[in-house]
Amino acid sequence: MVNFAALFFEVARRQPGYPAVTDGETVWTYDGMAKRVGRIASSLRESGFNHGDRVVLWMENCAEMLETMLACWTAGLCIVPVNNRLHPREIAHIIGN
């Protein structure tokens, strides 16, 4: 099974100064992103999330979403990406399932 977080950290270890993500204005390097991902993952674990827990990501497509996804995978969590344009009732239905 492929672990995308492990692959990301391997690239970050080998090429820390290389660009990982850019939005046209800002460039996130692998090193900076890896540090943020690690902090977010630690925070999730400290907040009481356990291996295998599901996390709903109701965000726009952006670098922060990628960081959050990688952090969830690093912490052993399962992400449930949800379109940010859905109505709150639709989100509640998804969460209920």
Buried (B, 14 or more C-beta within 10 A) or exposed (E): EEEEBEEBBEBBEEEBEEEBBEEEEEEBBBBBBBEBBBEBBEEBBEEEBEEEEEBEEBBEEEBBBBBBBBBBBBBBBEBBBBEEEEEEEEBEEBEEE
